[in-house]
Amino acid sequence: MSDENLYTPPAIWTWDQESGGKFANINRPIAGATHDAELSVGKHPLQLYSVATPNGVKVTVMLEELLALGHTGAEYDAWLINIFEGEQFSSGYVKLNPNSKIPVMEDRSTATPTRIFESGSILLYLAEKFGEFLPKDPAAKTEAMNWLFWQMGSAPFLGGGFGHFYAYAPSKMEYPIDRFTMEVKRQLDVLDRHLADNEYLAGSEYSIADMATWP
Ligand SMILES: N[C@@H](CCC(=O)N[C@@H](CS)C(=O)NCC(=O)O)C(=O)O
């Protein structure tokens, strides 16, 4: 490991400069809106604000699966959020997702519109609303939840960390690349071993855990 990457962290970190790297223009240490703009609303019961990243794809897979089963209540308007341009920080978007990440969904078929953020929460909301893709058997349902939370808790953060240091950071640093690569590979091995003995993550039934994990 070379010395050029040595950094002595200050006792109290302050935001003095952009961190560098591909997403420096949208990275800030504070939450909230950066500009005023309302979101578009279409005619369907569900409004989805997203983009086709792995986290975004989870929800479109679920909606398309529901539509394929004939659930017309799952008709949705899909609005593209350009996260490279910071559209996730508009006042309208932050009202639906205070965490400013895609995807977010609004269900306008409820008495007052319901906002749903976090891809796992959206999958669970849709599974319960339509009674699909979540096993009815309690043991299998728990297994689906185990894998859904496993995916949510590990993959995006680890995959994101891996991708950041491997591809987007302003310089290539051995330590974080090795650290993230090792853990991403271990997580994939967890998955591989489980799927060696099970057709789907929850056992024999295709569920929202698979939809979360596949992308
Ligand atoms: N835990 C969140 C993660 C969502 C997430 O990380 N979204 C990324 C794209 S995959 C995003 O919106 N990035 C924009 C940003 O960080 O400003 C979820 O599952 O919904």
The ligand as an ORCA input file, in Angstrom:
! r2SCAN-3c Opt
* xyz 0 1
  N     -31.848      1.519      0.795
  C     -32.324      2.245     -0.349
  C     -31.159      2.524     -1.264
  C     -31.563      3.303     -2.484
  C     -30.357      3.884     -3.203
  O     -29.193      3.760     -2.766
  N     -30.612      4.528     -4.348
  C     -29.541      5.133     -5.108
  C     -29.543      4.601     -6.538
  S     -29.378      2.834     -6.565
  C     -29.756      6.647     -5.193
  O     -30.879      7.113     -5.197
  N     -28.660      7.408     -5.260
  C     -28.728      8.822     -5.374
  C     -27.994      9.522     -4.277
  O     -27.334      8.864     -3.476
  O     -28.081     10.766     -4.209
  C     -33.421      1.448     -1.060
  O     -33.283      0.233     -1.114
  O     -34.401      2.037     -1.545
*
